[in-house]
Amino acid sequence: MQFQSLKNHNLIQGISSVEFKSINPVNQGLKARKRAIDFLKTITKKNISSKDLVFAKQVFSPDAHICLSKDSGKIIKNTDALISNIPGQILGITTADCLPILLFDPKKRVVGAIHGGRQCLIDGIIKNTVNKMIVNFKSSPKDILVCFGPHIRKCHYSLKEKTYQGLKKTGFKKYFIRQKNNNQKEKVYFDMTKLAFDNFIDLGIKKKNMEDCSVCTFCRSEKYFSFRKQEEDLKFNPDKKLIFASFIGLK
Ligand SMILES: [Zn+2]
């Protein structure tokens, strides 16, 4: 998948699907890098080197890292968002239900990739990332393009009891939706998409500059890996979680 709004900007951008298999740079090392390169070569028709890729060792934090040239080829520890203005450097974020977000400022030529896990979003990763683009690269929010990749949506993102209890007295409860599941049991669902969207609007990002692919990973698990769907499989091993990757870089 590639985003329409990021085309014609001289970028490398796209999101891998199940044909490219699981891309997990932290657990799989070289195998993940090879799969990432297979995907990037397919979408760019160009030669991409493993040394061009920067991944994040995602820890469900709200922290964003500004990449330097020396970060190319590395996995950056303890961060869930990456920012770069270095041509040829490709940022990679991995997800399987969490919200992958790609950002681009066409005026200052800065790219960003966010792992939008629920906890990252609640703790302010969107604000932290956009603010770093403003402070370090003089980006203006009105110029920034934002793209939402496949993630679990309000149709399937039911909250576990413990999570529900933790959030029900916070401002985030406005993203709760009560609806019946397939067994006609009423459950609380979470609208992560709306939470992220509202965050960007509050920061001054324009609605017309946001693109949402509209795919729910659980609904479309044959195409994009869904952690919740994998959990339904009784033989599921959490260490073998299948994930896909979202990429953005300046050419
Ligand atoms: Zn769904």
Residues whose N, C-alpha, C, O or C-beta is under 5 A from the ligand:
A	BS01	ZN	R153 C155 H156 C216 F218 C219
